């Protein structure tokens, strides 16, 4: 009898396992076709000089003996794309010295004058990334692709600001619309409606809102004698303007996820905490937040991945340039420009894609490890 029960239990477990595999299969197939396979293909292209429109070469047809033109196949160039993409060098800049007196030259403000950056960068075929003064010495940072490193700096700034702000705001809105008040569904719809609106439409709308002369935002600030501001035309404010728009557009998605998590928390927990003398803040700290741990983990990781995918709003609002002065350029925009617009270097764009995917994957794994610390 005991053996019979064990056999039935094992068969049931196998059926459940096969059922789980069957339900997982569609998602696994899509993941392989649209994520893993393209990544492998991009990895292969990154070792070639493949271009969007390959040059023509003249060859002799072996069958007819006639001279024909055909597209030149891409050449294998090894790691040249990666070397040019990741190459970086730091120079110690020398101050200018008066040839007669030997004294260091200074400008009108008393600052030391240095040699032109071009004298350092041109022999090395590098682009200027930035200059920095440390301990009385000026350093020049040059890179093989300064736009790529600038795009990384921009996207990390975007992620560092957007993820915590959007996650916190989403939790606040979720708790707000979770209240049993009249019209709560209306507010849920209002907060979620930007999510289902196409990003290109949202970007165009906010482009007009940010208009320096006729935009609604500047006209509103004029009432308080503030502005007007060149939101998208100034390097210091362009990325901030896109951050504000992105938080407004995406917060409704995280709000819905938090709302589902809040509705799964048992009211008995709040009643028990209330009996123990916990106030609203203590209930939020010791009941709500611990109960939303897994939800917060999912929201944080998904928001991070979505933030790293920043492209459409920058592409639309800066007309594909990532300006001004590369202040809003992102890795994906840089990849698209290199592979399909200006340079049309598909192999080089593939190298950008591979490096960026690995960076995002590493950050997501670290983030998951940090946020899930203490679960077991």
Secondary structure by P-SEA (a helix, b strand, c coil): caaaaaaaaaaaaaaaaaaaaaaaaaaaaaaaaccaaaaaaaaaacccccccbbbbbbbbcccccbbbbcccccccccaaaaaaaabbbbbbcccccccccccccccccbbbbbccccccccccccccccccccccbbbbbbbccaaaaaaaaaaaaaaaccaaaaaaaaaaaaaaacccccaaaaaaaaaaccccccaaaaaaaaaaaacccccaaaaaaaaacccccccccccccaaaaaaaaaaaacaaaaaaaaaaaaaaccaaaaaaaaaacccaaaaaaccccccaaaaaaaaaaaaaaaaaaccaaaaaaaccccccccccccaaaaaaaacccccccaaaaaaaaaaaaaaaaaaaaaaaaaaacccc
